[in-house]
Amino acid sequence: MKQFLKGYEKLVILGIGNEMRGDDGLGSVLAQKLVPYENKNLTVFDGKTVPENFTGAIKREAPSHIIILDAVEMNESPGHIRLVAKEEIANYGISTHALPLSFLIKYLESTHPAKIMLMGIQPKNMDLNHPISPEIQKSMSYVCRLFTSKIIG
């Protein structure tokens, strides 16, 4: 993460997820928790299940770096966190949104040059009307502390 963000000028964080589908909501919930830390070098978007609706706003921010937060099926234990380079995204099962994340990234790259990375968390349960699992809540707390103390704090 530190290497990815080296020399960043403007960071956009885009959380993705459906809060009605248990752990799939983690990206959206993380974005909501990070919004209070916005400043001139950081903008946070809660893309929910339609992150493509935020491409215009992201373009207007003209970020040097974009981090996407999402639930990612990696065949790991629940709560496992992995930084996924944009070139690797096709290798993983991304959560429940309709537009493939690779399409979103290609579009963002075509409209503005920015370094893009996915921070994925292995979900445990993405069934309807379930709360976020304790293991995922623990990982989300870690990610919040990482961002607020090391990156944006």
Number of C-alpha atoms within 10 A of each C-alpha: 11 8 6 15 18 9 10 14 13 18 26 23 27 24 28 29 28 24 21 15 19 21 33 34 25 29 30 23 23 24 24 14 15 21 15 10 13 14 12 9 14 19 21 23 20 23 22 23 21 14 20 20 11 13 16 11 10 21 16 9 17 17 22 18 21 26 21 23 26 30 30 25 19 18 11 14 13 19 21 18 21 14 16 19 13 15 11 12 18 12 10 13 15 19 25 18 16 10 12 15 22 15 11 14 21 11 13 19 14 10 13 15 13 20 17 23 23 24 19 25 28 26 28 21 16 21 12 13 10 14 17 22 17 13 16 24 17 11 18 21 12 13 17 15 15 14 13 13 10 10 12 15 9
